[in-house]
Amino acid sequence: MAVKENTQQKGLSNPAALALASSPAGQEAIAGAVKSTVSIAKITLAVVATAAIGYIAYSLYKKRFIKLGTNPQLDPANVNTAQAKAKAEAIYQAMLGFGADVDVVAEQLAGLNYNGWVEVYNAFGKRRGSIPGTSEMDLVEWLNDQFSGSKMETLRFILPGLF
């Protein structure tokens, strides 16, 4: 009984497996298995690393903000950069948190021409919501997220055809 327990504790309890593992052919087979395992591990690591880099690159690409260009054939923007930033911030504050204020948003959008809208849109950029874990959205996505129905129609009446 003591011999059996001692053999099981050491690992190889099958005499045939022990003989095979200690023979030159067995040593060669073990070395080949180790070499194959290392090779497969390297390939797996390379595939996982490539997939991770690809995912990160795709995420950065998808989350980027693409600025709109002004239309030189239309009237120049009727707001300067500082005014556009102030309007964008006021719109953001009106929509941030619970209960978006459509009146403040409408007041900020009122009177903008197309190129003025572009300046405000670009100044707004992409912004994160107040709820943790929400994705960043541009101004049009924020408007569509915060308002619907008659409130959205009110905003579309102020700037027709833009969102």
Steps between C-alpha positions, in 0.01 A plus 500: 500500500785743581658443157172575321446826694861603439467436125176698471654797677790514254275510193570218253337189645481306173824308443447502121460881495808531721701278265380693195575840657853395595588352159668715230187481284289608797732790575480604135120479508486709817735759349286510184184545706657783699624665180152473343337640813738797508440562129121490544525730803701753297247492216210536745670792672564669164136456395370635832737799487401577140131476588547730801688759294234479229222547753670803654562654158138439396371649825709813456392528136132461586510751788678775311327832438483618141453874473257634246635737240346837433344563161683790330210547257267595786514803728787493750425383854303756696681402822870514577697220664449632854125540448478151350680355804270688736190378314632143495565510874155648572336228289702230677407632845133517397503134396728361772336308781131430537242709318650665194391862453377535142441874542866572578612283209256672265617841620862409426422363154266782400640734238790278392567466130645179355864595557413626849345160573821335376707715738278409797500131400881498476535689829273244667715210381432170672391510861421235757167485680449537874428130549824304552579267214313693233676545170610834363255660256515794262239777501260329259517175698437693823198677350355172372568333834350774718201614296226332303165579350384860522817618674714370215262655248544835676876475456468385139278800429776732625768335284322312222681218325801485731410216735 
